[in-house]
Amino acid sequence: MIVWRAQALLVALAASTVSAVADERLDFCDFKPVMNEDFANFLVSPRVLNGARWTAHTPWNGDFGDARFTDPGPDGPFAVQGGELKITARRGADGRWRSGLLAAADASGAGTGVEYGYFEARMRFPPGPGTWPAFWLATLKPAKDPSPGVEIDAVEYYGHADAAFSSALHVWYKGGDKAKSRHIVHKTAVEPGSLVSGFHDYGVRVAPNEITYYFDGRAIWRQPTPAELTRPLFPIVNLALGSGFPIDHTPDPSVLTVKYVRVLAFDPAGRKSRCPS
């Protein structure tokens, strides 16, 4: 995740409408399912998987935004209602905002992900300024591993600007190589208010040579796959607040609704068994 104002000089920004990329539909016959999270058996642990599918913090202990990501529990940010996951940001009695994040990995490097495949989440965003929901991917590796990491943001939405959403590709270096980090952000125009009034699909196909971003099943942007992508990627879903923008008028509570999260591995050898015709 990237804070826009703090990182403005590092970001190359490209803008488009949904129709800017050729209308390319996905062929799912070339993919096998690895994760199909429909929240029927939702399991989340604070920081260590321990048999759960999700943890409630980034594995590298790098929580962000103006609402603290909190652990699951009776007063926590996660609830499953009618087959949908609700992630709620609310202000506590102490005046501080709290919200939720789900990461399919922990600090040991354990988790669920694939190097090449397709990742998708179906979500409805909360309305109002200051909201900052996202669905994104990060390199699956131990938190102490100093090697470069790749981050792919399928969607970041800024509640004060409801006529667009952002996608991004980041390559992160640490230590003395930090200057090698690079970032590119793409903005997709949508009908104003449409991302909060209904559900939409946000997806990314990662191939050896190219990363393709999708909105409601249609390709909207492409980038060359960085050489630093040598390990699996795992999915993250969160409702953050802020990103440098004011939260004094953010609705309390604000709720991100998630229908599902899916991870599929590229497996052309199994195509005939999945799609015999």
C-alpha positions as CSV (number, residue, x, y, z in Angstrom):
1,M,0.0,0.0,0.0
2,I,1.2,3.4,-0.8
3,V,0.4,6.7,0.9
4,W,-0.3,9.1,-2.0
5,R,1.0,12.3,-0.6
6,A,4.1,11.0,1.1
7,Q,5.2,9.1,-2.0
8,A,4.0,11.5,-4.7
9,L,7.5,12.0,-6.2
10,L,8.1,8.2,-6.5
11,V,4.9,7.4,-8.4
12,A,4.3,7.4,-12.1
13,L,0.6,7.9,-12.7
14,A,-1.4,6.7,-15.7
15,A,-5.1,7.3,-16.2
16,S,-7.7,5.5,-18.3
17,T,-11.3,4.6,-18.6
18,V,-12.5,1.0,-18.3
19,S,-12.6,0.6,-22.0
20,A,-9.0,1.6,-22.6
21,V,-7.7,-2.0,-22.8
22,A,-9.0,-4.4,-25.4
23,D,-12.1,-6.3,-24.1
24,E,-10.2,-9.5,-23.1
25,R,-12.2,-12.1,-21.1
26,L,-10.5,-14.6,-18.8
27,D,-10.3,-18.3,-19.7
28,F,-10.6,-20.1,-16.4
29,C,-10.0,-23.5,-18.0
30,D,-6.2,-22.8,-17.6
31,F,-6.4,-22.3,-13.9
32,K,-7.0,-24.6,-10.9
33,P,-8.5,-23.3,-7.6
34,V,-6.2,-22.8,-4.6
35,M,-8.4,-20.7,-2.4
36,N,-12.1,-20.1,-2.6
37,E,-13.0,-18.1,0.5
38,D,-16.7,-17.6,0.6
39,F,-16.7,-17.1,4.4
40,A,-18.8,-20.1,5.2
41,N,-16.0,-21.4,7.5
42,F,-14.2,-18.1,8.2
43,L,-11.2,-18.5,10.4
44,V,-8.9,-15.6,11.3
45,S,-6.1,-15.5,13.9
46,P,-4.4,-12.3,15.3
47,R,-0.9,-12.9,14.0
48,V,0.0,-16.6,13.5
49,L,-2.1,-18.8,11.2
50,N,-2.3,-21.9,13.5
51,G,-4.7,-23.6,11.1
52,A,-6.6,-20.4,10.2
53,R,-6.7,-19.0,6.7
54,W,-6.1,-15.4,7.6
55,T,-4.2,-13.2,10.1
56,A,-5.4,-9.8,11.2
57,H,-2.2,-7.8,10.6
58,T,0.4,-7.5,7.8
59,P,3.1,-10.3,8.3
60,W,5.8,-7.7,8.4
61,N,4.1,-5.7,11.2
62,G,3.6,-2.8,8.9
63,D,0.0,-1.7,9.6
64,F,-0.9,1.6,8.1
65,G,-3.6,4.3,7.9
66,D,-5.5,6.3,10.5
67,A,-7.5,3.4,12.0
68,R,-5.7,0.7,14.0
69,F,-6.1,-2.8,12.6
70,T,-7.5,-4.9,15.5
71,D,-7.7,-8.6,16.4
72,P,-10.7,-10.7,15.8
73,G,-13.1,-11.1,18.7
74,P,-16.6,-10.2,20.0
75,D,-15.9,-6.5,19.6
76,G,-13.6,-7.0,16.6
77,P,-13.9,-5.6,13.1
78,F,-15.0,-8.9,11.4
79,A,-18.5,-10.4,11.1
80,V,-20.1,-12.8,8.6
81,Q,-23.7,-12.0,7.8
82,G,-25.8,-13.6,5.1
83,G,-22.7,-15.2,3.6
84,E,-20.9,-11.9,3.4
85,L,-17.9,-10.7,5.3
86,K,-18.3,-7.3,6.9
87,I,-15.1,-5.4,7.9
88,T,-16.1,-2.4,10.0
89,A,-14.3,0.7,10.9
90,R,-15.6,2.5,13.9
91,R,-14.6,5.1,16.5
92,G,-14.2,3.8,20.0
93,A,-15.2,5.5,23.3
94,D,-11.6,6.8,23.4
95,G,-12.2,8.6,20.1
96,R,-9.8,6.4,18.2
97,W,-10.7,4.7,15.0
98,R,-10.3,0.9,14.7
99,S,-10.8,-1.3,11.6
100,G,-9.7,-4.6,10.1
101,L,-7.2,-6.3,7.7
102,L,-7.0,-9.8,6.5
103,A,-3.7,-11.3,5.2
104,A,-3.4,-14.9,4.0
105,A,0.0,-15.3,5.5
106,D,2.0,-14.8,8.7
107,A,5.5,-13.6,9.7
108,S,7.0,-17.1,9.3
109,G,6.3,-17.2,5.6
110,A,3.4,-19.6,5.9
111,G,0.3,-18.8,3.9
112,T,-1.7,-19.3,0.8
113,G,-0.6,-18.0,-2.5
114,V,0.7,-18.7,-6.0
115,E,3.5,-17.2,-8.2
116,Y,1.5,-17.3,-11.4
117,G,-2.3,-17.3,-11.5
118,Y,-5.4,-15.3,-11.0
119,F,-6.6,-13.4,-7.8
120,E,-10.0,-11.9,-7.4
121,A,-12.2,-10.3,-4.8
122,R,-15.9,-9.3,-5.0
123,M,-16.5,-6.2,-2.8
124,R,-18.8,-3.3,-2.1
125,F,-17.1,-0.2,-0.7
126,P,-18.3,2.0,2.1
127,P,-19.4,5.6,1.1
128,G,-17.9,8.8,2.5
129,P,-14.6,10.7,2.6
130,G,-11.6,9.2,4.4
131,T,-12.4,5.5,3.6
132,W,-9.6,3.6,2.0
133,P,-10.5,0.0,1.2
134,A,-8.2,-2.2,-0.9
135,F,-7.5,-5.7,-2.3
136,W,-3.9,-6.4,-3.0
137,L,-1.1,-9.0,-3.2
138,A,2.3,-9.2,-1.5
139,T,5.3,-11.6,-1.7
140,L,4.9,-14.7,0.4
141,K,8.2,-14.9,2.4
142,P,9.4,-14.7,6.0
143,A,9.1,-11.2,7.4
144,K,12.9,-11.2,8.2
145,D,13.8,-12.0,4.6
146,P,15.6,-8.9,3.2
147,S,15.1,-9.8,-0.5
148,P,13.0,-7.5,-2.7
149,G,9.2,-7.7,-2.4
150,V,6.6,-7.2,-5.0
151,E,3.2,-5.6,-4.3
152,I,0.3,-5.7,-6.7
153,D,-2.7,-3.6,-5.8
154,A,-5.8,-4.8,-7.7
155,V,-7.8,-1.9,-6.2
156,E,-7.4,1.0,-3.8
157,Y,-10.4,3.3,-3.4
158,Y,-10.4,6.7,-1.9
159,G,-13.8,7.6,-0.5
160,H,-13.6,11.3,-1.3
161,A,-13.2,10.6,-5.0
162,D,-16.0,8.2,-6.0
163,A,-15.6,8.4,-9.8
164,A,-12.4,6.4,-9.9
165,F,-10.3,3.7,-8.3
166,S,-6.5,3.1,-8.4
167,S,-4.4,0.0,-9.2
168,A,-0.7,-0.2,-8.8
169,L,2.5,-2.2,-9.1
170,H,5.3,-1.7,-6.5
171,V,8.7,-3.3,-6.1
172,W,10.1,-2.7,-2.6
173,Y,13.8,-2.9,-1.7
174,K,15.2,-2.6,1.8
175,G,18.3,-1.2,3.5
176,G,21.0,0.3,1.3
177,D,19.1,-0.8,-1.9
178,K,16.0,1.2,-0.9
179,A,16.5,3.6,-3.8
180,K,15.9,0.8,-6.2
181,S,12.3,0.6,-5.2
182,R,9.9,1.6,-8.0
183,H,6.2,2.3,-8.3
184,I,3.6,2.9,-11.0
185,V,-0.1,3.7,-10.3
186,H,-3.0,3.5,-12.7
187,K,-6.4,5.2,-12.3
188,T,-9.6,3.8,-13.7
189,A,-12.7,6.0,-14.2
190,V,-16.1,4.6,-13.2
191,E,-19.6,5.9,-12.8
192,P,-19.7,8.2,-9.7
193,G,-21.0,6.3,-6.7
194,S,-21.1,2.9,-8.5
195,L,-18.5,1.3,-6.3
196,V,-20.4,1.9,-3.1
197,S,-23.9,1.2,-4.5
198,G,-23.2,-2.3,-5.7
199,F,-20.7,-5.2,-5.7
200,H,-17.8,-5.4,-8.3
201,D,-15.1,-7.8,-9.1
202,Y,-11.4,-6.7,-8.8
203,G,-8.9,-9.1,-10.3
204,V,-5.2,-9.6,-11.3
205,R,-3.7,-12.2,-13.6
206,V,0.0,-12.7,-12.9
207,A,1.9,-14.4,-15.7
208,P,5.7,-14.8,-16.2
209,N,5.9,-11.9,-18.7
210,E,2.8,-9.7,-17.9
211,I,0.5,-8.7,-15.1
212,T,-3.1,-7.9,-16.2
213,Y,-5.6,-6.0,-14.0
214,Y,-9.3,-6.7,-14.3
215,F,-12.5,-4.9,-13.3
216,D,-15.7,-6.9,-13.5
217,G,-14.0,-9.4,-15.7
218,R,-12.6,-7.0,-18.2
219,A,-8.9,-6.2,-18.7
220,I,-8.2,-2.5,-17.7
221,W,-4.4,-2.3,-17.5
222,R,-1.2,-4.3,-18.1
223,Q,2.4,-4.1,-16.8
224,P,5.5,-6.2,-17.5
225,T,6.1,-8.7,-14.7
226,P,9.1,-7.4,-12.7
227,A,12.2,-9.6,-12.5
228,E,11.9,-9.5,-8.7
229,L,8.8,-11.7,-8.8
230,T,10.3,-15.1,-8.0
231,R,8.0,-16.3,-5.2
232,P,4.3,-16.8,-4.6
233,L,2.0,-13.9,-3.9
234,F,-0.7,-13.9,-1.2
235,P,-3.9,-11.9,-1.0
236,I,-4.7,-9.1,1.5
237,V,-8.1,-7.3,2.0
238,N,-8.5,-4.3,4.3
239,L,-10.5,-1.3,5.2
240,A,-8.1,1.5,6.1
241,L,-8.8,5.2,6.7
242,G,-6.9,8.3,5.7
243,S,-3.9,7.8,3.3
244,G,-3.1,11.4,3.9
245,F,-6.7,12.5,3.4
246,P,-8.9,13.9,6.3
247,I,-11.2,11.5,8.2
248,D,-13.1,14.1,10.2
249,H,-16.2,13.5,8.1
250,T,-15.8,9.7,7.7
251,P,-19.1,7.9,8.4
252,D,-19.0,6.1,11.8
253,P,-19.3,3.2,11.3
254,S,-18.0,2.5,7.8
255,V,-18.4,-1.1,6.4
256,L,-16.5,-2.9,3.6
257,T,-18.5,-5.9,2.4
258,V,-16.7,-8.8,0.8
259,K,-18.6,-11.6,-1.1
260,Y,-15.5,-13.8,-1.8
261,V,-11.7,-13.9,-2.3
262,R,-10.4,-16.4,-4.9
263,V,-6.9,-17.6,-5.8
264,L,-6.3,-19.8,-8.8
265,A,-3.0,-21.2,-10.0
266,F,-1.9,-21.3,-13.6
267,D,-2.2,-24.9,-14.6
268,P,-2.6,-25.4,-18.4
269,A,-1.8,-29.1,-18.1
270,G,-5.1,-29.7,-16.3
271,R,-7.2,-27.9,-18.8
272,K,-8.7,-31.0,-20.5
273,S,-9.8,-32.4,-17.1
274,R,-11.5,-29.1,-16.1
275,C,-12.9,-28.3,-19.5
276,P,-13.2,-31.6,-21.5
277,S,-15.2,-30.0,-24.3
